[in-house]
């Protein structure tokens, strides 16, 4: 089984330093205390995508800059 990874660098996001940052799941994750682990398995990731698709939670807002 191969694992799929996502690498996110807020410095490369077109939404960086905008109002969207405060409501971004990445800001939530990186704003946690060092000893507060956050593990999202495949089923949870799927659930988050479904909830976001239904407008119930904010989706990942990372949009890489082109060029």
CHARMM-style PDB file with segment names, atoms N, HN, CA, C and O in Angstrom:
ATOM      1  N   UNK     1       0.839  -1.165   0.000  1.00  0.00      PROA
ATOM      2  CA  UNK     1       0.000   0.000   0.000  1.00  0.00      PROA
ATOM      3  C   UNK     1       0.893   1.240   0.000  1.00  0.00      PROA
ATOM      4  O   UNK     1       1.780   1.360   0.844  1.00  0.00      PROA
ATOM      5  N   UNK     2       0.672   2.148  -0.921  1.00  0.00      PROA
ATOM      6  HN  UNK     2      -0.050   2.051  -1.607  1.00  0.00      PROA
ATOM      7  CA  UNK     2       1.450   3.377  -0.948  1.00  0.00      PROA
ATOM      8  C   UNK     2       0.675   4.476  -0.239  1.00  0.00      PROA
ATOM      9  O   UNK     2      -0.551   4.551  -0.323  1.00  0.00      PROA
ATOM     10  N   UNK     3       1.413   5.325   0.458  1.00  0.00      PROA
ATOM     11  HN  UNK     3       2.409   5.265   0.526  1.00  0.00      PROA
ATOM     12  CA  UNK     3       0.794   6.436   1.162  1.00  0.00      PROA
ATOM     13  C   UNK     3       0.880   7.680   0.297  1.00  0.00      PROA
ATOM     14  O   UNK     3       1.908   7.953  -0.322  1.00  0.00      PROA
ATOM     15  N   UNK     4      -0.205   8.425   0.264  1.00  0.00      PROA
ATOM     16  HN  UNK     4      -1.040   8.204   0.768  1.00  0.00      PROA
ATOM     17  CA  UNK     4      -0.218   9.687  -0.459  1.00  0.00      PROA
ATOM     18  C   UNK     4       0.048  10.802   0.537  1.00  0.00      PROA
ATOM     19  O   UNK     4      -0.583  10.845   1.594  1.00  0.00      PROA
ATOM     20  N   UNK     5       0.941  11.679   0.232  1.00  0.00      PROA
ATOM     21  HN  UNK     5       1.453  11.644  -0.626  1.00  0.00      PROA
ATOM     22  CA  UNK     5       1.248  12.788   1.125  1.00  0.00      PROA
ATOM     23  C   UNK     5       0.936  14.108   0.446  1.00  0.00      PROA
ATOM     24  O   UNK     5       0.949  14.222  -0.780  1.00  0.00      PROA
ATOM     25  N   UNK     6       0.658  15.089   1.267  1.00  0.00      PROA
ATOM     26  HN  UNK     6       0.647  14.997   2.262  1.00  0.00      PROA
ATOM     27  CA  UNK     6       0.413  16.441   0.790  1.00  0.00      PROA
ATOM     28  C   UNK     6       1.383  17.348   1.520  1.00  0.00      PROA
ATOM     29  O   UNK     6       1.457  17.318   2.748  1.00  0.00      PROA
ATOM     30  N   UNK     7       2.113  18.140   0.791  1.00  0.00      PROA
ATOM     31  HN  UNK     7       2.052  18.165  -0.207  1.00  0.00      PROA
ATOM     32  CA  UNK     7       3.031  19.097   1.388  1.00  0.00      PROA
ATOM     33  C   UNK     7       2.444  20.487   1.200  1.00  0.00      PROA
ATOM     34  O   UNK     7       2.154  20.899   0.077  1.00  0.00      PROA
ATOM     35  N   UNK     8       2.272  21.203   2.297  1.00  0.00      PROA
ATOM     36  HN  UNK     8       2.507  20.868   3.209  1.00  0.00      PROA
ATOM     37  CA  UNK     8       1.670  22.529   2.239  1.00  0.00      PROA
ATOM     38  C   UNK     8       2.626  23.538   2.833  1.00  0.00      PROA
ATOM     39  O   UNK     8       3.092  23.371   3.959  1.00  0.00      PROA
ATOM     40  N   UNK     9       2.916  24.572   2.093  1.00  0.00      PROA
ATOM     41  HN  UNK     9       2.537  24.708   1.178  1.00  0.00      PROA
ATOM     42  CA  UNK     9       3.749  25.672   2.556  1.00  0.00      PROA
ATOM     43  C   UNK     9       2.897  26.928   2.458  1.00  0.00      PROA
ATOM     44  O   UNK     9       2.594  27.392   1.359  1.00  0.00      PROA
ATOM     45  N   UNK    10       2.512  27.476   3.598  1.00  0.00      PROA
ATOM     46  HN  UNK    10       2.758  27.099   4.491  1.00  0.00      PROA
ATOM     47  CA  UNK    10       1.643  28.654   3.587  1.00  0.00      PROA
ATOM     48  C   UNK    10       2.261  29.816   2.816  1.00  0.00      PROA
ATOM     49  O   UNK    10       1.540  30.658   2.280  1.00  0.00      PROA
ATOM     50  N   UNK    11       3.586  29.867   2.757  1.00  0.00      PROA
ATOM     51  HN  UNK    11       4.172  29.183   3.193  1.00  0.00      PROA
ATOM     52  CA  UNK    11       4.262  30.919   2.012  1.00  0.00      PROA
ATOM     53  C   UNK    11       4.035  30.843   0.521  1.00  0.00      PROA
ATOM     54  O   UNK    11       4.269  31.817  -0.193  1.00  0.00      PROA
ATOM     55  N   UNK    12       3.579  29.691   0.036  1.00  0.00      PROA
ATOM     56  HN  UNK    12       3.388  28.899   0.616  1.00  0.00      PROA
ATOM     57  CA  UNK    12       3.309  29.546  -1.399  1.00  0.00      PROA
ATOM     58  C   UNK    12       1.822  29.632  -1.721  1.00  0.00      PROA
ATOM     59  O   UNK    12       1.424  29.450  -2.871  1.00  0.00      PROA
ATOM     60  N   UNK    13       1.002  29.908  -0.716  1.00  0.00      PROA
ATOM     61  HN  UNK    13       1.325  30.056   0.219  1.00  0.00      PROA
ATOM     62  CA  UNK    13      -0.451  29.951  -0.916  1.00  0.00      PROA
ATOM     63  C   UNK    13      -0.897  31.351  -1.338  1.00  0.00      PROA
ATOM     64  O   UNK    13      -0.464  32.345  -0.755  1.00  0.00      PROA
ATOM     65  N   UNK    14      -1.754  31.428  -2.343  1.00  0.00      PROA
ATOM     66  HN  UNK    14      -2.106  30.620  -2.817  1.00  0.00      PROA
ATOM     67  CA  UNK    14      -2.257  32.730  -2.798  1.00  0.00      PROA
ATOM     68  C   UNK    14      -3.156  33.385  -1.756  1.00  0.00      PROA
ATOM     69  O   UNK    14      -3.408  34.587  -1.836  1.00  0.00      PROA
ATOM     70  N   UNK    15      -3.642  32.623  -0.785  1.00  0.00      PROA
ATOM     71  HN  UNK    15      -3.437  31.646  -0.720  1.00  0.00      PROA
ATOM     72  CA  UNK    15      -4.512  33.157   0.256  1.00  0.00      PROA
ATOM     73  C   UNK    15      -3.719  33.593   1.497  1.00  0.00      PROA
ATOM     74  O   UNK    15      -4.309  34.073   2.465  1.00  0.00      PROA
ATOM     75  N   UNK    16      -2.383  33.429   1.476  1.00  0.00      PROA
ATOM     76  HN  UNK    16      -1.904  33.039   0.690  1.00  0.00      PROA
ATOM     77  CA  UNK    16      -1.532  33.744   2.630  1.00  0.00      PROA
ATOM     78  C   UNK    16      -1.747  35.174   3.098  1.00  0.00      PROA
ATOM     79  O   UNK    16      -1.776  36.106   2.295  1.00  0.00      PROA
ATOM     80  N   UNK    17      -1.898  35.336   4.407  1.00  0.00      PROA
ATOM     81  HN  UNK    17      -1.874  34.579   5.060  1.00  0.00      PROA
ATOM     82  CA  UNK    17      -2.076  36.639   5.060  1.00  0.00      PROA
ATOM     83  C   UNK    17      -3.390  37.325   4.671  1.00  0.00      PROA
ATOM     84  O   UNK    17      -3.508  38.546   4.780  1.00  0.00      PROA
ATOM     85  N   UNK    18      -4.359  36.557   4.224  1.00  0.00      PROA
ATOM     86  HN  UNK    18      -4.263  35.566   4.136  1.00  0.00      PROA
ATOM     87  CA  UNK    18      -5.675  37.115   3.907  1.00  0.00      PROA
ATOM     88  C   UNK    18      -6.657  36.713   5.014  1.00  0.00      PROA
ATOM     89  O   UNK    18      -6.284  35.996   5.942  1.00  0.00      PROA
ATOM     90  N   UNK    19      -7.892  37.166   4.917  1.00  0.00      PROA
ATOM     91  HN  UNK    19      -8.195  37.748   4.163  1.00  0.00      PROA
ATOM     92  CA  UNK    19      -8.916  36.779   5.885  1.00  0.00      PROA
ATOM     93  C   UNK    19      -9.147  35.271   5.895  1.00  0.00      PROA
ATOM     94  O   UNK    19      -9.561  34.711   6.910  1.00  0.00      PROA
ATOM     95  N   UNK    20      -8.885  34.625   4.783  1.00  0.00      PROA
ATOM     96  HN  UNK    20      -8.548  35.080   3.959  1.00  0.00      PROA
ATOM     97  CA  UNK    20      -9.103  33.181   4.680  1.00  0.00      PROA
ATOM     98  C   UNK    20      -8.190  32.389   5.614  1.00  0.00      PROA
ATOM     99  O   UNK    20      -8.541  31.279   6.015  1.00  0.00      PROA
ATOM    100  N   UNK    21      -7.036  32.934   5.963  1.00  0.00      PROA
ATOM    101  HN  UNK    21      -6.751  33.836   5.636  1.00  0.00      PROA
ATOM    102  CA  UNK    21      -6.084  32.218   6.829  1.00  0.00      PROA
ATOM    103  C   UNK    21      -6.711  31.863   8.177  1.00  0.00      PROA
ATOM    104  O   UNK    21      -6.473  30.770   8.691  1.00  0.00      PROA
ATOM    105  N   UNK    22      -7.496  32.753   8.750  1.00  0.00      PROA
ATOM    106  HN  UNK    22      -7.689  33.641   8.331  1.00  0.00      PROA
ATOM    107  CA  UNK    22      -8.072  32.509  10.070  1.00  0.00      PROA
ATOM    108  C   UNK    22      -9.048  31.341  10.068  1.00  0.00      PROA
ATOM    109  O   UNK    22      -9.278  30.728  11.110  1.00  0.00      PROA
ATOM    110  N   UNK    23      -9.622  31.027   8.920  1.00  0.00      PROA
ATOM    111  HN  UNK    23      -9.436  31.525   8.073  1.00  0.00      PROA
ATOM    112  CA  UNK    23     -10.629  29.969   8.827  1.00  0.00      PROA
ATOM    113  C   UNK    23     -10.090  28.750   8.082  1.00  0.00      PROA
ATOM    114  O   UNK    23     -10.863  27.893   7.657  1.00  0.00      PROA
ATOM    115  N   UNK    24      -8.783  28.669   7.923  1.00  0.00      PROA
ATOM    116  HN  UNK    24      -8.154  29.366   8.268  1.00  0.00      PROA
ATOM    117  CA  UNK    24      -8.169  27.579   7.170  1.00  0.00      PROA
ATOM    118  C   UNK    24      -7.801  26.438   8.114  1.00  0.00      PROA
ATOM    119  O   UNK    24      -7.309  26.670   9.219  1.00  0.00      PROA
ATOM    120  N   UNK    25      -8.039  25.218   7.676  1.00  0.00      PROA
ATOM    121  HN  UNK    25      -8.438  25.030   6.778  1.00  0.00      PROA
ATOM    122  CA  UNK    25      -7.703  24.061   8.499  1.00  0.00      PROA
ATOM    123  C   UNK    25      -6.198  23.987   8.746  1.00  0.00      PROA
ATOM    124  O   UNK    25      -5.775  23.491   9.791  1.00  0.00      PROA
ATOM    125  N   UNK    26      -5.395  24.463   7.825  1.00  0.00      PROA
ATOM    126  HN  UNK    26      -5.738  24.866   6.977  1.00  0.00      PROA
ATOM    127  CA  UNK    26      -3.944  24.450   8.024  1.00  0.00      PROA
ATOM    128  C   UNK    26      -3.574  25.376   9.180  1.00  0.00      PROA
ATOM    129  O   UNK    26      -2.735  25.018  10.007  1.00  0.00      PROA
ATOM    130  N   UNK    27      -4.177  26.549   9.251  1.00  0.00      PROA
ATOM    131  HN  UNK    27      -4.858  26.840   8.579  1.00  0.00      PROA
ATOM    132  CA  UNK    27      -3.915  27.463  10.366  1.00  0.00      PROA
ATOM    133  C   UNK    27      -4.302  26.813  11.691  1.00  0.00      PROA
ATOM    134  O   UNK    27      -3.616  26.993  12.697  1.00  0.00      PROA
ATOM    135  N   UNK    28      -5.376  26.076  11.691  1.00  0.00      PROA
ATOM    136  HN  UNK    28      -5.933  25.930  10.874  1.00  0.00      PROA
ATOM    137  CA  UNK    28      -5.794  25.357  12.893  1.00  0.00      PROA
ATOM    138  C   UNK    28      -4.746  24.325  13.290  1.00  0.00      PROA
ATOM    139  O   UNK    28      -4.390  24.213  14.463  1.00  0.00      PROA
ATOM    140  N   UNK    29      -4.262  23.584  12.326  1.00  0.00      PROA
ATOM    141  HN  UNK    29      -4.552  23.675  11.373  1.00  0.00      PROA
ATOM    142  CA  UNK    29      -3.289  22.525  12.605  1.00  0.00      PROA
ATOM    143  C   UNK    29      -1.966  23.117  13.080  1.00  0.00      PROA
ATOM    144  O   UNK    29      -1.428  22.676  14.096  1.00  0.00      PROA
ATOM    145  N   UNK    30      -1.435  24.099  12.374  1.00  0.00      PROA
ATOM    146  HN  UNK    30      -1.871  24.457  11.549  1.00  0.00      PROA
ATOM    147  CA  UNK    30      -0.123  24.630  12.737  1.00  0.00      PROA
ATOM    148  C   UNK    30      -0.184  25.543  13.958  1.00  0.00      PROA
ATOM    149  O   UNK    30       0.850  25.830  14.561  1.00  0.00      PROA
ATOM    150  N   UNK    31      -1.361  25.997  14.326  1.00  0.00      PROA
ATOM    151  HN  UNK    31      -2.201  25.763  13.837  1.00  0.00      PROA
ATOM    152  CA  UNK    31      -1.511  26.847  15.499  1.00  0.00      PROA
ATOM    153  C   UNK    31      -1.646  26.075  16.799  1.00  0.00      PROA
ATOM    154  O   UNK    31      -1.825  26.674  17.859  1.00  0.00      PROA
ATOM    155  N   UNK    32      -1.563  24.760  16.730  1.00  0.00      PROA
ATOM    156  HN  UNK    32      -1.418  24.274  15.869  1.00  0.00      PROA
ATOM    157  CA  UNK    32      -1.692  23.921  17.922  1.00  0.00      PROA
ATOM    158  C   UNK    32      -0.416  23.971  18.743  1.00  0.00      PROA
ATOM    159  O   UNK    32       0.657  24.303  18.238  1.00  0.00      PROA
ATOM    160  N   UNK    33      -0.553  23.634  20.021  1.00  0.00      PROA
ATOM    161  HN  UNK    33      -1.424  23.364  20.431  1.00  0.00      PROA
ATOM    162  CA  UNK    33       0.609  23.542  20.903  1.00  0.00      PROA
ATOM    163  C   UNK    33       1.474  22.366  20.467  1.00  0.00      PROA
ATOM    164  O   UNK    33       0.946  21.394  19.925  1.00  0.00      PROA
ATOM    165  N   UNK    34       2.780  22.424  20.685  1.00  0.00      PROA
ATOM    166  HN  UNK    34       3.209  23.213  21.125  1.00  0.00      PROA
ATOM    167  CA  UNK    34       3.670  21.348  20.234  1.00  0.00      PROA
ATOM    168  C   UNK    34       3.294  19.953  20.740  1.00  0.00      PROA
ATOM    169  O   UNK    34       3.528  18.966  20.042  1.00  0.00      PROA
ATOM    170  N   UNK    35       2.725  19.857  21.923  1.00  0.00      PROA
ATOM    171  HN  UNK    35       2.536  20.658  22.490  1.00  0.00      PROA
ATOM    172  CA  UNK    35       2.384  18.538  22.459  1.00  0.00      PROA
ATOM    173  C   UNK    35       0.976  18.077  22.097  1.00  0.00      PROA
ATOM    174  O   UNK    35       0.545  17.016  22.546  1.00  0.00      PROA
ATOM    175  N   UNK    36       0.258  18.850  21.299  1.00  0.00      PROA
ATOM    176  HN  UNK    36       0.608  19.713  20.934  1.00  0.00      PROA
ATOM    177  CA  UNK    36      -1.086  18.479  20.872  1.00  0.00      PROA
ATOM    178  C   UNK    36      -1.025  17.810  19.498  1.00  0.00      PROA
ATOM    179  O   UNK    36      -1.022  18.482  18.467  1.00  0.00      PROA
ATOM    180  N   UNK    37      -0.978  16.498  19.502  1.00  0.00      PROA
ATOM    181  HN  UNK    37      -0.980  15.952  20.339  1.00  0.00      PROA
ATOM    182  CA  UNK    37      -0.885  15.757  18.243  1.00  0.00      PROA
ATOM    183  C   UNK    37      -2.217  15.812  17.487  1.00  0.00      PROA
ATOM    184  O   UNK    37      -3.291  15.857  18.088  1.00  0.00      PROA
ATOM    185  N   UNK    38      -2.119  15.807  16.199  1.00  0.00      PROA
ATOM    186  HN  UNK    38      -1.247  15.771  15.712  1.00  0.00      PROA
ATOM    187  CA  UNK    38      -3.298  15.747  15.337  1.00  0.00      PROA
ATOM    188  C   UNK    38      -3.011  14.720  14.255  1.00  0.00      PROA
ATOM    189  O   UNK    38      -2.146  14.923  13.403  1.00  0.00      PROA
ATOM    190  N   UNK    39      -3.739  13.626  14.296  1.00  0.00      PROA
ATOM    191  HN  UNK    39      -4.442  13.460  14.987  1.00  0.00      PROA
ATOM    192  CA  UNK    39      -3.568  12.565  13.315  1.00  0.00      PROA
ATOM    193  C   UNK    39      -4.889  12.386  12.590  1.00  0.00      PROA
ATOM    194  O   UNK    39      -5.928  12.177  13.218  1.00  0.00      PROA
ATOM    195  N   UNK    40      -4.847  12.467  11.280  1.00  0.00      PROA
ATOM    196  HN  UNK    40      -4.004  12.637  10.770  1.00  0.00      PROA
ATOM    197  CA  UNK    40      -6.040  12.290  10.458  1.00  0.00      PROA
ATOM    198  C   UNK    40      -5.799  11.080   9.579  1.00  0.00      PROA
ATOM    199  O   UNK    40      -4.892  11.074   8.747  1.00  0.00      PROA
ATOM    200  N   UNK    41      -6.624  10.047   9.768  1.00  0.00      PROA
ATOM    201  HN  UNK    41      -7.361  10.051  10.444  1.00  0.00      PROA
ATOM    202  CA  UNK    41      -6.461   8.854   8.933  1.00  0.00      PROA
ATOM    203  C   UNK    41      -7.277   9.004   7.649  1.00  0.00      PROA
ATOM    204  O   UNK    41      -7.958  10.012   7.460  1.00  0.00      PROA
ATOM    205  N   UNK    42      -7.212   8.022   6.786  1.00  0.00      PROA
ATOM    206  HN  UNK    42      -6.659   7.203   6.940  1.00  0.00      PROA
ATOM    207  CA  UNK    42      -7.867   8.094   5.472  1.00  0.00      PROA
ATOM    208  C   UNK    42      -9.385   8.269   5.603  1.00  0.00      PROA
ATOM    209  O   UNK    42      -9.981   9.047   4.858  1.00  0.00      PROA
ATOM    210  N   UNK    43     -10.004   7.564   6.528  1.00  0.00      PROA
ATOM    211  HN  UNK    43      -9.519   6.931   7.133  1.00  0.00      PROA
ATOM    212  CA  UNK    43     -11.461   7.669   6.703  1.00  0.00      PROA
ATOM    213  C   UNK    43     -11.837   9.064   7.187  1.00  0.00      PROA
ATOM    214  O   UNK    43     -12.837   9.625   6.740  1.00  0.00      PROA
ATOM    215  N   UNK    44     -11.045   9.629   8.097  1.00  0.00      PROA
ATOM    216  HN  UNK    44     -10.233   9.173   8.460  1.00  0.00      PROA
ATOM    217  CA  UNK    44     -11.320  10.980   8.584  1.00  0.00      PROA
ATOM    218  C   UNK    44     -11.107  12.016   7.489  1.00  0.00      PROA
ATOM    219  O   UNK    44     -11.868  12.979   7.389  1.00  0.00      PROA
ATOM    220  N   UNK    45     -10.094  11.830   6.682  1.00  0.00      PROA
ATOM    221  HN  UNK    45      -9.476  11.049   6.763  1.00  0.00      PROA
ATOM    222  CA  UNK    45      -9.850  12.756   5.572  1.00  0.00      PROA
ATOM    223  C   UNK    45     -11.016  12.726   4.594  1.00  0.00      PROA
ATOM    224  O   UNK    45     -11.444  13.767   4.096  1.00  0.00      PROA
ATOM    225  N   UNK    46     -11.523  11.538   4.323  1.00  0.00      PROA
ATOM    226  HN  UNK    46     -11.175  10.692   4.728  1.00  0.00      PROA
ATOM    227  CA  UNK    46     -12.679  11.413   3.428  1.00  0.00      PROA
ATOM    228  C   UNK    46     -13.890  12.113   4.038  1.00  0.00      PROA
ATOM    229  O   UNK    46     -14.614  12.822   3.340  1.00  0.00      PROA
ATOM    230  N   UNK    47     -14.111  11.919   5.330  1.00  0.00      PROA
ATOM    231  HN  UNK    47     -13.523  11.344   5.898  1.00  0.00      PROA
ATOM    232  CA  UNK    47     -15.239  12.565   6.010  1.00  0.00      PROA
ATOM    233  C   UNK    47     -15.107  14.085   5.947  1.00  0.00      PROA
ATOM    234  O   UNK    47     -16.093  14.784   5.715  1.00  0.00      PROA
ATOM    235  N   UNK    48     -13.902  14.595   6.151  1.00  0.00      PROA
ATOM    236  HN  UNK    48     -13.101  14.026   6.339  1.00  0.00      PROA
ATOM    237  CA  UNK    48     -13.696  16.039   6.070  1.00  0.00      PROA
ATOM    238  C   UNK    48     -13.995  16.566   4.673  1.00  0.00      PROA
ATOM    239  O   UNK    48     -14.596  17.629   4.521  1.00  0.00      PROA
ATOM    240  N   UNK    49     -13.576  15.821   3.652  1.00  0.00      PROA
ATOM    241  HN  UNK    49     -13.088  14.957   3.775  1.00  0.00      PROA
ATOM    242  CA  UNK    49     -13.877  16.235   2.260  1.00  0.00      PROA
ATOM    243  C   UNK    49     -15.387  16.251   2.021  1.00  0.00      PROA
ATOM    244  O   UNK    49     -15.907  17.169   1.387  1.00  0.00      PROA
ATOM    245  N   UNK    50     -16.089  15.237   2.529  1.00  0.00      PROA
ATOM    246  HN  UNK    50     -15.667  14.491   3.044  1.00  0.00      PROA
ATOM    247  CA  UNK    50     -17.540  15.187   2.342  1.00  0.00      PROA
ATOM    248  C   UNK    50     -18.235  16.324   3.084  1.00  0.00      PROA
ATOM    249  O   UNK    50     -19.149  16.949   2.545  1.00  0.00      PROA
ATOM    250  N   UNK    51     -17.809  16.597   4.313  1.00  0.00      PROA
ATOM    251  HN  UNK    51     -17.067  16.089   4.751  1.00  0.00      PROA
ATOM    252  CA  UNK    51     -18.398  17.703   5.072  1.00  0.00      PROA
ATOM    253  C   UNK    51     -18.123  19.040   4.393  1.00  0.00      PROA
ATOM    254  O   UNK    51     -19.001  19.899   4.313  1.00  0.00      PROA
ATOM    255  N   UNK    52     -16.903  19.207   3.906  1.00  0.00      PROA
ATOM    256  HN  UNK    52     -16.190  18.509   3.971  1.00  0.00      PROA
ATOM    257  CA  UNK    52     -16.555  20.450   3.210  1.00  0.00      PROA
ATOM    258  C   UNK    52     -17.362  20.579   1.920  1.00  0.00      PROA
ATOM    259  O   UNK    52     -17.824  21.668   1.577  1.00  0.00      PROA
ATOM    260  N   UNK    53     -17.527  19.476   1.212  1.00  0.00      PROA
ATOM    261  HN  UNK    53     -17.152  18.592   1.490  1.00  0.00      PROA
ATOM    262  CA  UNK    53     -18.317  19.492  -0.021  1.00  0.00      PROA
ATOM    263  C   UNK    53     -19.765  19.877   0.216  1.00  0.00      PROA
ATOM    264  O   UNK    53     -20.413  20.461  -0.652  1.00  0.00      PROA
ATOM    265  N   UNK    54     -20.272  19.544   1.406  1.00  0.00      PROA
ATOM    266  HN  UNK    54     -19.745  19.070   2.112  1.00  0.00      PROA
ATOM    267  CA  UNK    54     -21.641  19.901   1.769  1.00  0.00      PROA
ATOM    268  C   UNK    54     -21.751  21.263   2.416  1.00  0.00      PROA
ATOM    269  O   UNK    54     -22.844  21.687   2.793  1.00  0.00      PROA
ATOM    270  N   UNK    55     -20.621  21.961   2.550  1.00  0.00      PROA
ATOM    271  HN  UNK    55     -19.734  21.617   2.244  1.00  0.00      PROA
ATOM    272  CA  UNK    55     -20.641  23.297   3.128  1.00  0.00      PROA
ATOM    273  C   UNK    55     -20.734  23.313   4.649  1.00  0.00      PROA
ATOM    274  O   UNK    55     -21.029  24.353   5.239  1.00  0.00      PROA
ATOM    275  N   UNK    56     -20.487  22.176   5.289  1.00  0.00      PROA
ATOM    276  HN  UNK    56     -20.247  21.332   4.811  1.00  0.00      PROA
ATOM    277  CA  UNK    56     -20.626  22.101   6.740  1.00  0.00      PROA
ATOM    278  C   UNK    56     -19.357  22.491   7.498  1.00  0.00      PROA
ATOM    279  O   UNK    56     -19.435  22.895   8.658  1.00  0.00      PROA
ATOM    280  N   UNK    57     -18.207  22.376   6.868  1.00  0.00      PROA
ATOM    281  HN  UNK    57     -18.144  22.048   5.925  1.00  0.00      PROA
ATOM    282  CA  UNK    57     -16.938  22.809   7.453  1.00  0.00      PROA
ATOM    283  C   UNK    57     -16.132  23.476   6.351  1.00  0.00      PROA
ATOM    284  O   UNK    57     -16.350  23.202   5.170  1.00  0.00      PROA
ATOM    285  N   UNK    58     -15.199  24.355   6.726  1.00  0.00      PROA
ATOM    286  HN  UNK    58     -15.023  24.578   7.685  1.00  0.00      PROA
ATOM    287  CA  UNK    58     -14.370  24.962   5.686  1.00  0.00      PROA
ATOM    288  C   UNK    58     -13.463  23.919   5.049  1.00  0.00      PROA
ATOM    289  O   UNK    58     -13.001  22.995   5.718  1.00  0.00      PROA
ATOM    290  N   UNK    59     -13.218  24.068   3.789  1.00  0.00      PROA
ATOM    291  HN  UNK    59     -13.594  24.819   3.245  1.00  0.00      PROA
ATOM    292  CA  UNK    59     -12.327  23.150   3.086  1.00  0.00      PROA
ATOM    293  C   UNK    59     -10.900  23.653   3.181  1.00  0.00      PROA
ATOM    294  O   UNK    59     -10.652  24.771   3.634  1.00  0.00      PROA
ATOM    295  N   UNK    60      -9.980  22.832   2.755  1.00  0.00      PROA
ATOM    296  HN  UNK    60     -10.182  21.925   2.387  1.00  0.00      PROA
ATOM    297  CA  UNK    60      -8.582  23.238   2.668  1.00  0.00      PROA
ATOM    298  C   UNK    60      -8.511  24.400   1.680  1.00  0.00      PROA
ATOM    299  O   UNK    60      -8.970  24.277   0.544  1.00  0.00      PROA
ATOM    300  N   UNK    61      -7.957  25.491   2.093  1.00  0.00      PROA
ATOM    301  HN  UNK    61      -7.585  25.591   3.016  1.00  0.00      PROA
ATOM    302  CA  UNK    61      -7.952  26.685   1.251  1.00  0.00      PROA
ATOM    303  C   UNK    61      -6.603  26.934   0.590  1.00  0.00      PROA
ATOM    304  O   UNK    61      -6.409  27.963  -0.057  1.00  0.00      PROA
ATOM    305  N   UNK    62      -5.684  26.014   0.745  1.00  0.00      PROA
ATOM    306  HN  UNK    62      -5.841  25.178   1.270  1.00  0.00      PROA
ATOM    307  CA  UNK    62      -4.364  26.200   0.165  1.00  0.00      PROA
ATOM    308  C   UNK    62      -4.455  26.187  -1.360  1.00  0.00      PROA
ATOM    309  O   UNK    62      -4.915  25.211  -1.953  1.00  0.00      PROA
ATOM    310  N   UNK    63      -4.023  27.252  -1.977  1.00  0.00      PROA
ATOM    311  HN  UNK    63      -3.649  28.045  -1.495  1.00  0.00      PROA
ATOM    312  CA  UNK    63      -3.981  27.369  -3.425  1.00  0.00      PROA
ATOM    313  C   UNK    63      -2.567  27.769  -3.809  1.00  0.00      PROA
ATOM    314  O   UNK    63      -2.177  28.917  -3.597  1.00  0.00      PROA
ATOM    315  N   UNK    64      -1.782  26.838  -4.374  1.00  0.00      PROA
ATOM    316  HN  UNK    64      -2.099  25.906  -4.546  1.00  0.00      PROA
ATOM    317  CA  UNK    64      -0.398  27.179  -4.702  1.00  0.00      PROA
ATOM    318  C   UNK    64      -0.315  28.256  -5.764  1.00  0.00      PROA
ATOM    319  O   UNK    64      -1.096  28.293  -6.715  1.00  0.00      PROA
ATOM    320  N   UNK    65       0.654  29.129  -5.571  1.00  0.00      PROA
ATOM    321  HN  UNK    65       1.288  29.100  -4.798  1.00  0.00      PROA
ATOM    322  CA  UNK    65       0.898  30.179  -6.571  1.00  0.00      PROA
ATOM    323  C   UNK    65       1.466  29.532  -7.817  1.00  0.00      PROA
ATOM    324  O   UNK    65       2.237  28.576  -7.732  1.00  0.00      PROA
ATOM    325  N   UNK    66       1.093  30.042  -8.952  1.00  0.00      PROA
ATOM    326  HN  UNK    66       0.467  30.819  -9.021  1.00  0.00      PROA
ATOM    327  CA  UNK    66       1.656  29.510 -10.199  1.00  0.00      PROA
ATOM    328  C   UNK    66       2.919  30.297 -10.546  1.00  0.00      PROA
ATOM    329  O   UNK    66       3.075  31.460 -10.175  1.00  0.00      PROA
ATOM    330  N   UNK    67       3.812  29.623 -11.267  1.00  0.00      PROA
ATOM    331  HN  UNK    67       3.685  28.678 -11.568  1.00  0.00      PROA
ATOM    332  CA  UNK    67       5.025  30.294 -11.707  1.00  0.00      PROA
ATOM    333  C   UNK    67       6.054  30.222 -10.729  1.00  0.00      PROA
ATOM    334  OT1 UNK    67       7.149  30.742 -10.945  1.00  0.00      PROA
TER     335      UNK     67
END
